[in-house]
Amino acid sequence: MRRMLAYARNTWRTLTSMGTALVLLFLLALAAIPGALLPQRSLNEAKVAEYIADRPALGPWLDRLQAFDVFSSFWFTAIYVLLFISLVGCLTPRLVEHAKSLRAVPVPAPRNLGRLPKHHTAEVTGEPQQVAASMSEELRGWRKVIRTEGEAAGISAEKGYLREFGNIVFHFSLLGLLVAIAAGKLFGYEGNVIVIADGGPGFCSASPAAFDSFRAGNTVDGTSLYPICLKVNEFQADYLDSGQATSFSADIEYQAGDDLTTGTWRPYELKVNEPLRVGGDRVYLQGHGYAPTFTVTFPDGQTRTQTLQWRPDDQITFLSSGVMRFDPPAGTYPDADERRKNQIAIQGLFAPTQLLHGSLLSSSFPAMRDPGVAIDVYRGDTGLDSGRPQNIFSLDERLVGQGRLTREARVNLSVGGETRLDDGTVVRFDGAAPFVNVQVSHDPAQMWVLVFAMSMMAGLLVSLIVRRRRVWVRITPAHPGTVGVEFGGLARTDNSGWGEEFERLTVRLLAGHPDAGHTDTQADAVSGAEAVSGERVT
C-alpha cells in the first residue's frame, strides 16, 4: 500500500511539473499538424472519402487512427486533458507561493556586502537614522524596510514582484484559453448552407436539417438553435482582367428574433471577414459559385424547372460540374414503374464565360458574361425512388453500368438553347444564378478566447520587461558627525544593464548628500550565481 501511494505521489509530481507541461504543450502542437495537413470530416466529408479512395493502402489506416477526426480523436483529447491537469497542478502551488511573497518583507542585508556582484561605499555627514530616512524616501517604487542594529541602520529594498505575477498571469491565461476553446467545442455549433441569389428561396436556421452540413458540439442536440432566416437579393464580385478576384459582397435581408413574428426583413451587406452578428451567432460569407437552371418539357407538355448549385472545379475561371435529376410530373406516365424508367438526368460542365475548343467547353473568365453548358442527358432510373443517398454533383455510375440509366444526348448549349430527345422530351438551358456559401457559427466562449489571449500577451510582456532587483544600504557611524554608507546590489533575474542601473541608483541616493566623501565602487566581485546561492552571503 505504501509503495502504491509513493508511486502515485511521484506520478503526480512528475505530471504537475513545468517541464511536463511544456512537453505536453509541444505534443499538442505536434498533434494538431495532421489536422492542418489532412482533410477533416467535420469540414468536408467528401474530401475525406476522396482521399481514402485515392490511397487504398494508407487511407484506411489513417482512418483507424482518427487522422481525419484529429480534434475529436481520443489521443488529441488525452493530450489536451493531461495538459489541463498539468497546468492546474503546476500553477496552483506557484500562485499560493507568490501570494505569500507579496506579503513578505525584504530580507535583511548580508553580513558582507562587499562580496555581492555590485558594491559601492561612500562617507556622508549626518546621523545613521537621518541618512537612512532620507535615502528611503528616494527609493520610491521599491518595497523597503529600515532596520536598526545598535547605532547602525540599514535599508533592505526590492522591486520587480510584478515579474512573477506576469508569469503566473500568462500561464493561467493559457489555462483559461484551453478551457474557453473546450467550452466552445462543447456548447458551440457550425453549419454551412448554399443559398441561391437573385430570388432564390433563402433558408432558415431553425433545425440542423436546414443546413447542407452541420457540426454540433457535444452538448448541442439541435433543438435550441437561434432562429435566423435570410435571403440573398444580389451577389457582386469584382475581378481584375486576369480573373483574380478583388472583392465579394452579398446584398442580403435577414430576420431574427421578433422579426420572425412581425415579418420584418432587415437589409445587410455581407462581406468576406465582415460577418453578420445576431443573437450570439455569426453569419459568414465563405464562397460562391453558380447554379444553372434547366427546364425539362415532357412529351405531354408538362414541365419541370430546377435550379441547383454546381461545384466549381476551377477556382480561377469557375468552370463547374454537377448533375440534376428530374422526376416526371404525375399523370405523364400511367404507372410508377414506367414513370421511374423515364426520369431525366443532366450531367456536365457549366462555364460562366464559355470558350469552345471545337466541341470542348472551358471557361475564360469567372464572371458570368457568356454562360454555356456542355451536358450529357440521361433517361431511366436516376435513383430518386431508391431511398439511397446520392452525390448531388455526380451520377451513380452503377446505374449507368447496369443499363438502368442510358445516355440519350450529348450537346453544348448557350442560354435559351435546347435539345430534343427521340420521345419528344425537350431539355432547355435557361441560364444560371450565383450562389453563396453561408456559414452560421455559434461559439459562446469566443469573447473569453479573446480576453485570455490578450491577457496572455500582457502577462508575457510584463514577465519579459520587469526585472527583479535587490538593494541593501548599511549606514554605520564613522567619524563624529559623519557616517559610512555601504551599498550592495543583486539582480535576481537577468544581469543585463544592472551595472549602469546600480550606479544611477547610488548617484540618486547620494544626491541629497552633496558633501559625500571619497567613494569606492566594486562591481562583480563574485559571479551572480555564487551570490544567489543563498539568501545571505557571508
TORFIDREN-899725 format. One record per residue (C-alpha): x, y, z. Coordinates in nm, 3 decimals. Each point is the difference from the previous one (the first is absolute). Example, Ala and Ser with C-alpha at 12.3 -4.5 7.8 and 13.67 -1.06 7.14 Angstrom:
REM TORFIDREN-899725
      east     north        up
     1.230    -0.450     0.780
     0.137     0.344    -0.066
REM end
This chain:
REM TORFIDREN-899725
      east     north        up
     0.000     0.000     0.000
     0.280     0.238     0.092
     0.177    -0.077    -0.327
    -0.315     0.075    -0.198
    -0.045     0.332     0.179
     0.362     0.090    -0.070
    -0.042    -0.091    -0.364
    -0.317     0.210    -0.027
     0.170     0.293     0.175
     0.304    -0.014    -0.231
    -0.224    -0.029    -0.307
    -0.198     0.304     0.109
     0.318     0.201     0.063
     0.133    -0.091    -0.343
    -0.328     0.083    -0.171
    -0.033     0.339     0.172
     0.357     0.114    -0.067
     0.060     0.291    -0.236
     0.222    -0.218    -0.220
    -0.286    -0.246    -0.054
    -0.239     0.286    -0.081
     0.241     0.130    -0.265
     0.038    -0.348    -0.150
    -0.380    -0.042    -0.014
    -0.039     0.343    -0.158
     0.251    -0.100    -0.267
    -0.182    -0.331    -0.054
    -0.331     0.187    -0.037
     0.149     0.220    -0.272
     0.152    -0.307    -0.166
    -0.330    -0.190     0.017
    -0.181     0.287    -0.173
     0.219    -0.026    -0.312
    -0.198    -0.290    -0.157
    -0.315     0.208     0.046
     0.154     0.271    -0.218
     0.148    -0.231    -0.264
    -0.277    -0.259    -0.039
    -0.368     0.062    -0.087
    -0.229    -0.015     0.301
    -0.348    -0.155     0.008
    -0.143     0.288     0.197
     0.093     0.238    -0.283
    -0.030    -0.204    -0.321
    -0.106    -0.363     0.015
     0.010    -0.030    -0.378
     0.370     0.093    -0.004
     0.069    -0.266     0.263
    -0.177    -0.265    -0.205
     0.193     0.108    -0.310
     0.331    -0.009     0.190
    -0.066    -0.353     0.127
    -0.110    -0.118    -0.345
     0.316     0.139    -0.162
     0.222    -0.173     0.260
    -0.151    -0.344     0.060
     0.302    -0.121     0.198
     0.073     0.302     0.220
    -0.347     0.157     0.026
    -0.176    -0.270     0.208
     0.289    -0.012     0.248
    -0.011     0.376     0.045
    -0.374    -0.028     0.051
     0.048    -0.260     0.275
     0.244     0.239     0.169
    -0.265     0.274    -0.017
     0.228     0.216    -0.215
    -0.309     0.139    -0.176
    -0.161     0.090     0.335
     0.308     0.137     0.171
    -0.157     0.252     0.235
    -0.259    -0.246     0.129
     0.234    -0.301     0.010
     0.073    -0.184     0.323
     0.374     0.071    -0.018
    -0.040     0.375    -0.058
    -0.256     0.016     0.282
     0.237    -0.193     0.230
     0.283     0.247    -0.062
    -0.239     0.291     0.050
    -0.130    -0.132     0.333
     0.349    -0.090     0.128
     0.125     0.348    -0.088
    -0.295     0.152     0.184
     0.068    -0.210     0.313
     0.373     0.070    -0.019
    -0.050     0.375    -0.021
    -0.248     0.005     0.290
     0.227    -0.211     0.220
     0.305     0.203    -0.097
    -0.140     0.349     0.029
    -0.212    -0.028     0.314
     0.298    -0.044     0.238
     0.183     0.281    -0.182
    -0.298     0.230     0.049
    -0.009    -0.080     0.372
     0.374     0.057     0.029
    -0.020     0.330    -0.186
    -0.287     0.115     0.223
     0.224    -0.066     0.300
     0.291     0.186    -0.157
    -0.218     0.305    -0.060
    -0.046     0.031     0.376
     0.364    -0.069     0.084
     0.243     0.278     0.097
     0.343     0.030    -0.162
     0.264    -0.219     0.161
     0.269     0.151     0.227
     0.330     0.107    -0.152
     0.274    -0.263    -0.035
     0.282     0.024     0.253
     0.263     0.079    -0.263
    -0.139     0.235    -0.265
     0.338     0.016    -0.166
    -0.044    -0.351    -0.140
    -0.312     0.094    -0.196
     0.030     0.047    -0.379
    -0.067     0.375     0.037
     0.159     0.195     0.286
     0.054     0.368     0.078
     0.121     0.196     0.303
    -0.014     0.367     0.097
     0.028     0.228     0.301
    -0.256     0.271     0.072
    -0.082     0.233     0.286
    -0.298    -0.067     0.220
    -0.139    -0.255     0.242
    -0.073    -0.363    -0.103
    -0.374     0.025     0.060
    -0.025     0.335    -0.178
     0.197    -0.119    -0.303
    -0.199    -0.326    -0.016
    -0.330     0.190     0.002
     0.106     0.239    -0.276
     0.131    -0.282    -0.222
    -0.315    -0.203     0.060
    -0.200     0.294    -0.137
     0.198    -0.025    -0.325
    -0.087    -0.368    -0.044
    -0.345     0.070    -0.137
    -0.150    -0.302    -0.172
     0.209    -0.241     0.206
    -0.131    -0.217     0.281
     0.227     0.099     0.288
     0.051    -0.029     0.370
     0.238     0.182     0.239
     0.172    -0.208     0.265
     0.216     0.118     0.287
     0.286    -0.190     0.159
     0.131     0.195     0.296
     0.130     0.333    -0.133
    -0.003    -0.124    -0.362
    -0.295     0.008    -0.235
    -0.074    -0.197    -0.312
    -0.240     0.007    -0.291
    -0.122    -0.313    -0.180
    -0.178     0.074    -0.329
    -0.134    -0.217    -0.280
    -0.202     0.054    -0.318
    -0.123    -0.206    -0.293
    -0.272    -0.202     0.176
    -0.217     0.065    -0.303
     0.224    -0.227    -0.210
    -0.114    -0.315     0.174
    -0.357     0.126    -0.003
     0.021     0.046    -0.380
     0.141    -0.349    -0.032
    -0.290    -0.145     0.196
    -0.252     0.208    -0.198
     0.148    -0.138    -0.321
    -0.031    -0.362     0.110
    -0.346     0.035     0.150
    -0.113     0.182    -0.313
     0.130    -0.293    -0.203
    -0.203    -0.227     0.226
    -0.306     0.222    -0.044
     0.053     0.001    -0.378
    -0.005    -0.380    -0.005
    -0.318    -0.002     0.210
    -0.166     0.258    -0.227
     0.087    -0.196    -0.314
    -0.134    -0.319     0.157
    -0.319     0.178     0.107
    -0.044     0.131    -0.353
     0.027    -0.352    -0.137
    -0.249    -0.131     0.258
    -0.268     0.267    -0.027
     0.057     0.136    -0.350
    -0.117    -0.104    -0.343
     0.083     0.077    -0.360
    -0.211    -0.049    -0.310
     0.057     0.061    -0.371
    -0.269     0.052    -0.260
    -0.019     0.099    -0.366
    -0.236     0.293    -0.064
    -0.090     0.089    -0.357
    -0.008     0.372    -0.078
    -0.226     0.204    -0.228
    -0.333    -0.117     0.137
     0.108    -0.332     0.146
    -0.204    -0.155     0.280
     0.243     0.092     0.280
     0.018    -0.205     0.319
    -0.086    -0.001     0.371
     0.225    -0.140     0.272
    -0.278    -0.150     0.213
     0.135    -0.355    -0.030
     0.325    -0.178    -0.093
    -0.194    -0.147    -0.293
    -0.004     0.347    -0.161
     0.378    -0.012    -0.045
     0.197    -0.187    -0.264
     0.255    -0.093     0.266
    -0.026     0.045     0.376
     0.255    -0.050     0.278
    -0.147     0.005     0.348
     0.179     0.016     0.333
    -0.031    -0.292     0.237
    -0.276     0.170     0.199
    -0.193     0.133    -0.302
    -0.298    -0.210    -0.111
    -0.122     0.244    -0.264
    -0.327     0.090     0.174
     0.105     0.342     0.130
     0.162     0.166    -0.301
    -0.048     0.374    -0.021
    -0.252     0.055    -0.284
     0.137     0.204    -0.290
    -0.149     0.027    -0.348
     0.180     0.163    -0.289
    -0.027     0.040    -0.374
     0.257     0.126    -0.248
    -0.132     0.274    -0.227
     0.320     0.052    -0.195
     0.358    -0.123    -0.004
     0.278     0.222    -0.131
     0.357    -0.096    -0.082
     0.271     0.223    -0.144
     0.284    -0.148    -0.205
     0.319     0.121    -0.161
     0.052    -0.056    -0.373
     0.204    -0.306     0.093
    -0.302    -0.151     0.173
     0.134     0.052     0.351
    -0.272     0.096     0.245
     0.034     0.329     0.187
    -0.320     0.005     0.207
    -0.317    -0.195     0.076
    -0.319     0.127     0.157
    -0.357    -0.123     0.034
    -0.302     0.225     0.038
    -0.215    -0.197     0.245
    -0.310     0.044     0.211
    -0.043    -0.183     0.328
    -0.245    -0.065     0.279
     0.092    -0.085     0.357
    -0.181    -0.016     0.333
    -0.325     0.199     0.001
     0.040     0.076    -0.372
    -0.128    -0.350    -0.072
    -0.337     0.081     0.155
    -0.030     0.353    -0.140
     0.123    -0.092    -0.347
     0.268     0.269     0.003
     0.296    -0.044    -0.236
     0.319     0.189     0.078
     0.254     0.085    -0.274
     0.370    -0.076     0.043
     0.305    -0.008    -0.225
     0.185    -0.322     0.075
     0.372     0.004    -0.083
     0.294    -0.234     0.044
     0.135     0.030     0.358
    -0.286     0.237     0.088
    -0.262    -0.236     0.145
    -0.354     0.078     0.102
    -0.021    -0.029     0.380
    -0.341    -0.065     0.146
    -0.125    -0.195     0.301
     0.346    -0.128     0.090
     0.039    -0.150    -0.350
     0.233     0.116    -0.275
    -0.095    -0.036    -0.366
     0.303    -0.013    -0.232
     0.027     0.028    -0.376
     0.241    -0.279    -0.087
    -0.018    -0.064    -0.374
    -0.207     0.015    -0.311
    -0.074    -0.172    -0.328
    -0.273    -0.043    -0.258
    -0.328    -0.190    -0.011
    -0.120    -0.081    -0.356
    -0.371    -0.010    -0.077
    -0.150    -0.267    -0.230
    -0.356    -0.054    -0.113
    -0.112    -0.345    -0.114
    -0.318    -0.018    -0.209
    -0.140    -0.354    -0.002
    -0.187    -0.151    -0.299
    -0.343     0.097     0.139
     0.107     0.366     0.028
     0.046     0.012     0.378
     0.322     0.164     0.118
     0.244    -0.026     0.286
     0.244     0.285     0.076
     0.290    -0.033     0.239
     0.281     0.227     0.116
     0.280    -0.179     0.184
     0.353     0.092     0.100
     0.286    -0.158    -0.194
     0.343    -0.044     0.152
     0.279     0.237    -0.117
     0.282    -0.225    -0.124
     0.222     0.291    -0.102
     0.020     0.275     0.261
     0.142     0.247    -0.253
    -0.245    -0.031    -0.293
    -0.282    -0.166     0.199
    -0.047    -0.279    -0.250
    -0.249    -0.211     0.197
    -0.139    -0.350    -0.010
    -0.320    -0.150     0.133
    -0.312    -0.202    -0.063
    -0.377     0.046     0.013
    -0.269    -0.265     0.030
    -0.359     0.054    -0.120
    -0.300    -0.214     0.094
    -0.287     0.008    -0.256
    -0.315     0.179     0.118
    -0.291    -0.209     0.118
    -0.217    -0.119    -0.286
     0.273     0.009    -0.264
     0.039    -0.379     0.014
    -0.273    -0.248     0.099
     0.181    -0.196     0.272
     0.283     0.053     0.245
     0.237    -0.250    -0.167
    -0.022     0.173    -0.337
     0.032     0.338     0.168
     0.319    -0.117     0.174
     0.146    -0.115    -0.331
    -0.056     0.344    -0.156
     0.172     0.216     0.255
     0.244     0.253    -0.146
     0.354     0.069     0.120
     0.226     0.280    -0.124
     0.373    -0.018     0.071
     0.274     0.222    -0.135
     0.200     0.323     0.021
    -0.101     0.362     0.043
     0.216     0.294    -0.114
    -0.089     0.355     0.109
     0.189     0.132    -0.303
     0.009    -0.284    -0.250
     0.301    -0.069    -0.219
    -0.030    -0.283    -0.251
     0.289    -0.199    -0.138
    -0.193    -0.181    -0.266
    -0.269    -0.172     0.204
     0.201     0.013     0.325
    -0.129     0.257     0.247
     0.216     0.205     0.234
    -0.036     0.336     0.174
     0.208     0.310    -0.069
    -0.120     0.225     0.284
    -0.168    -0.049     0.341
    -0.273     0.260    -0.053
    -0.321    -0.103    -0.176
     0.048     0.174    -0.338
    -0.096    -0.274    -0.244
    -0.121    -0.307     0.191
    -0.014    -0.337    -0.166
    -0.019    -0.371     0.084
     0.129    -0.326    -0.139
    -0.239    -0.273     0.118
    -0.087    -0.366    -0.029
    -0.374    -0.071     0.022
    -0.098    -0.337     0.150
    -0.337    -0.171     0.018
    -0.092    -0.285     0.231
     0.010    -0.073     0.371
     0.198     0.281     0.165
    -0.032    -0.153     0.347
    -0.240     0.264     0.131
    -0.238    -0.269     0.128
     0.265    -0.231     0.146
     0.031     0.178     0.335
     0.379    -0.017    -0.025
     0.199     0.321     0.049
     0.165     0.125    -0.318
     0.269     0.250    -0.088
    -0.160     0.322    -0.123
     0.296     0.067    -0.230
     0.026    -0.335    -0.185
    -0.216    -0.291    -0.112
     0.016    -0.346     0.149
     0.218    -0.182    -0.254
    -0.146    -0.332     0.112
    -0.334     0.100    -0.150
     0.171     0.074    -0.331
     0.198    -0.321     0.012
    -0.313    -0.206     0.068
    -0.178     0.157    -0.298
    -0.268     0.158     0.219
     0.112     0.345    -0.112
     0.075     0.061    -0.370
     0.162     0.301    -0.161
    -0.232     0.151    -0.261
     0.189     0.311    -0.110
     0.328     0.192     0.032
    -0.024     0.365    -0.091
     0.139     0.351     0.063
    -0.260     0.266     0.081
     0.001     0.376     0.047
    -0.273     0.187     0.190
    -0.334    -0.082    -0.159
     0.142    -0.296    -0.193
    -0.184    -0.332     0.009
     0.025    -0.360    -0.115
    -0.279    -0.244    -0.086
     0.010    -0.370     0.086
    -0.146    -0.272    -0.224
    -0.320    -0.027     0.210
    -0.069     0.372    -0.028
     0.147     0.105     0.337
     0.164     0.343    -0.024
     0.287     0.115     0.224
     0.061     0.377     0.007
     0.283     0.195     0.166
    -0.155     0.313     0.152
     0.313     0.162     0.143
     0.154     0.005     0.347
    -0.013     0.189     0.328
     0.288     0.054     0.244
    -0.006    -0.174     0.335
     0.183     0.072     0.323
     0.131    -0.237     0.263
    -0.116     0.129     0.338
     0.135    -0.121     0.333
    -0.193     0.049     0.322
     0.230    -0.031     0.300
    -0.085     0.010     0.369
     0.281     0.007     0.257
    -0.104     0.127     0.345
     0.363     0.005     0.118
     0.137     0.210    -0.286
     0.025     0.317     0.209
     0.180    -0.190     0.275
     0.247    -0.135    -0.254
     0.082     0.360    -0.095
     0.024     0.111     0.364
     0.234    -0.283     0.098
     0.211     0.045    -0.314
     0.046     0.369     0.081
     0.079    -0.068     0.366
     0.254    -0.264    -0.112
     0.180     0.261    -0.208
    -0.018     0.255     0.283
     0.136    -0.249     0.253
     0.278    -0.105    -0.235
     0.093     0.364    -0.065
     0.014     0.077     0.373
     0.213    -0.308     0.076
     0.246     0.099    -0.273
     0.028     0.371     0.087
    -0.006     0.004     0.380
     0.324    -0.099     0.176
     0.050    -0.112     0.359
     0.255     0.213     0.190
     0.119     0.003     0.361
     0.190     0.284     0.166
     0.138     0.032     0.353
     0.137     0.311     0.167
     0.198    -0.024     0.323
     0.063     0.326     0.188
     0.249    -0.003     0.286
     0.161     0.280     0.208
     0.347     0.091    -0.126
     0.142     0.327     0.139
    -0.184     0.249     0.218
    -0.275     0.146    -0.214
     0.055    -0.238    -0.294
    -0.118    -0.349    -0.091
     0.127    -0.265    -0.237
    -0.250    -0.114    -0.262
     0.043    -0.340    -0.163
    -0.217    -0.108    -0.293
    -0.050    -0.356    -0.130
    -0.204    -0.105    -0.300
    -0.117    -0.332    -0.139
    -0.193    -0.079    -0.321
    -0.241    -0.283     0.068
    -0.076    -0.053    -0.370
     0.213     0.099    -0.299
     0.307     0.211     0.067
    -0.023     0.201    -0.324
     0.036     0.373     0.068
     0.012    -0.052     0.377
     0.342     0.168     0.035
    -0.114     0.332    -0.147
    -0.331    -0.021     0.185
     0.180    -0.055     0.332
     0.233     0.294    -0.062
    -0.291     0.230    -0.081
    -0.175    -0.115     0.316
     0.296     0.075     0.224
     0.043     0.343    -0.160
    -0.366     0.076     0.067
     0.016    -0.117     0.361
     0.309     0.210     0.064
    -0.136     0.304    -0.184
    -0.160     0.127     0.319
     0.343    -0.006     0.169
     0.221     0.227    -0.210
     0.276    -0.019     0.255
     0.055    -0.372    -0.065
     0.363    -0.085     0.041
     0.229    -0.239    -0.184
    -0.185    -0.297    -0.144
     0.107    -0.338    -0.117
    -0.186    -0.222    -0.249
     0.039    -0.373    -0.035
    -0.194    -0.180    -0.273
    -0.034    -0.368    -0.063
     0.223    -0.102     0.286
    -0.147    -0.346    -0.033
    -0.227    -0.150    -0.260
    -0.372     0.045     0.030
    -0.046    -0.376     0.026
     0.222    -0.012     0.307
    -0.178     0.293     0.159
    -0.343    -0.146    -0.058
     0.096    -0.331     0.157
    -0.158     0.116     0.327
    -0.213     0.277     0.135
     0.290     0.109     0.222
     0.351     0.041    -0.134
     0.263    -0.036     0.271
REM end
